[in-house]
Amino acid sequence: MGDMGKTLVLWLVIGTILVAVFSNFKTTGTATQEVSYSQFYSDMKSGQVQSVLVQGRELIGAYQDGRQFKTYSPETDNKLLIGDLLKYKVLVNAKPPEQPSFLSQIFISWFPMILLIGVWIFFMRQMQGGGGGRGAMSFGKSKARMLGEDQVKVTFNDVAGCEEAKDEVAEL
């Protein structure tokens, strides 16, 4: 595989990784309105809240008219809040807090090290040159090639008037 192919494969891998990482961060679902906790509490007391999903300290719910909301509970212990929700006849659902996926945790923790190693390998290969006079220290390398006897294309007729040239061609 040539240098162009390796570069293309490298950029495709980088692009795929970036798309995979950023797709984990996108938000999904319907448009939820973020409300303050005090607004949520007063709406709950007035009977406007239909249901609430408790996910750690995050509260996601729906009003009686179908609008969705999201707020965060300042309480570290939700027992009082759950009691109030049940008292005002709000449907309560619960989920554990969302945890990042194992793959994204590994990627986020190891990505800087892998990037540094990749840059280091890239610069080492550039300094070594890899042939073709591309390296950092390639200015002293000779580009001369050895020619075999069958590759010499100079004949006596090419140097017809010069005696010294005839002697040199005779030596070859």
C-alpha positions in Angstrom: 0.0 0.0 0.0 1.5 3.4 -1.0 1.8 6.5 1.2 -1.4 7.9 -0.3 -3.3 4.8 0.7 -1.9 4.7 4.2 -2.8 8.4 4.7 -6.3 7.8 3.4 -6.8 4.9 5.8 -5.5 6.9 8.7 -7.9 9.8 8.0 -10.8 7.4 7.6 -10.0 5.8 11.0 -9.7 9.2 12.6 -13.0 10.3 11.1 -14.8 7.1 12.2 -13.6 7.5 15.7 -14.6 11.2 15.9 -18.1 10.4 14.6 -18.5 7.6 17.1 -17.4 9.8 20.0 -19.6 12.8 19.1 -22.6 10.6 18.3 -22.6 9.6 22.0 -23.0 13.2 23.1 -26.0 14.1 20.9 -29.3 14.8 22.6 -32.3 12.8 21.6 -36.0 12.9 22.3 -38.6 15.7 22.2 -37.9 19.3 23.2 -37.9 19.6 26.9 -38.2 22.9 28.7 -35.7 23.4 31.5 -37.5 24.9 34.6 -36.3 25.9 38.0 -36.9 23.6 40.9 -39.1 26.1 42.7 -41.3 26.5 39.5 -41.5 22.7 39.3 -42.4 22.4 43.0 -45.2 25.1 42.7 -46.5 23.4 39.6 -46.6 20.1 41.4 -48.6 21.6 44.3 -51.1 23.2 41.9 -51.7 19.8 40.2 -50.2 20.7 36.8 -47.5 17.9 36.9 -48.7 14.6 35.4 -45.6 12.3 35.7 -42.0 12.5 36.7 -39.0 10.3 35.9 -36.4 10.5 38.7 -32.9 9.7 37.4 -30.4 10.5 40.2 -30.9 14.2 40.9 -32.3 14.9 37.5 -36.1 15.1 37.2 -37.7 14.7 33.8 -41.5 15.0 33.6 -44.6 16.0 31.8 -47.3 18.5 32.6 -51.1 17.7 32.3 -51.2 19.6 28.9 -48.4 17.4 27.4 -45.5 19.8 27.7 -42.2 18.2 28.9 -39.9 19.7 31.4 -36.5 19.0 33.1 -35.1 20.2 36.4 -32.5 19.2 39.0 -33.3 18.4 42.6 -31.1 20.3 45.1 -31.8 17.6 47.7 -29.3 14.8 48.0 -32.0 12.5 49.5 -35.1 12.4 47.3 -37.3 10.7 50.0 -39.0 14.0 50.8 -39.6 14.8 47.2 -41.0 11.3 46.4 -43.4 11.7 49.4 -44.6 15.1 48.0 -45.0 13.7 44.5 -47.1 10.8 45.7 -49.1 13.1 48.0 -50.1 15.3 44.9 -50.9 12.2 42.8 -48.0 12.5 40.4 -47.0 9.3 38.5 -43.4 8.6 39.6 -40.9 6.5 37.7 -37.2 6.0 38.6 -34.1 5.0 36.8 -30.5 4.9 38.0 -28.2 7.8 36.9 -26.8 7.4 33.3 -23.3 6.0 33.2 -21.0 6.7 30.3 -20.3 3.6 28.2 -17.3 1.5 28.8 -15.9 2.1 25.4 -16.2 5.9 25.7 -14.5 5.8 29.2 -11.6 3.8 27.7 -11.4 6.1 24.7 -11.4 9.3 26.7 -8.8 8.0 29.2 -6.4 6.5 26.6 -6.8 8.9 23.7 -4.2 11.5 24.8 -1.6 8.7 25.3 -2.4 7.1 21.9 -2.2 10.5 20.2 1.2 11.3 21.7 2.6 7.9 20.7 1.2 8.3 17.2 2.8 11.8 16.8 6.1 10.4 18.2 6.1 7.6 15.7 5.2 10.0 12.8 8.2 12.3 13.7 10.6 9.3 14.1 9.6 8.0 10.6 10.1 11.5 9.2 13.5 11.8 10.7 14.7 8.4 9.5 13.5 9.3 6.0 12.4 5.9 4.8 14.5 6.3 1.6 13.9 8.6 -1.3 15.7 11.6 0.4 12.7 12.6 2.5 14.2 12.5 5.9 15.4 15.4 8.1 19.1 14.4 7.6 18.8 13.6 3.9 20.9 16.5 2.5 24.1 14.5 2.5 22.8 11.4 0.8 24.0 10.7 -2.7 21.4 10.0 -5.4 24.0 8.4 -7.7 23.2 4.9 -9.1 25.4 2.1 -10.2 25.2 1.2 -13.9 25.9 -2.3 -15.2 27.7 -3.0 -18.5 24.5 -3.6 -20.3 23.1 -0.2 -19.2 25.9 2.0 -20.8 24.4 3.7 -23.8 27.4 5.9 -24.8 29.2 4.6 -28.0 32.3 5.7 -29.9 30.1 7.5 -32.4 28.7 9.7 -29.6 32.2 11.1 -28.8 33.6 11.1 -32.3 35.9 14.1 -32.2 37.3 13.9 -28.7 40.3 11.6 -28.1 40.2 11.8 -24.3 36.5 10.7 -24.4 37.4 7.8 -26.7 40.0 6.6 -24.2 37.5 6.9 -21.3 34.8 5.0 -23.2 37.4 2.3 -24.1 38.1 1.9 -20.4 34.4 1.2 -19.7 
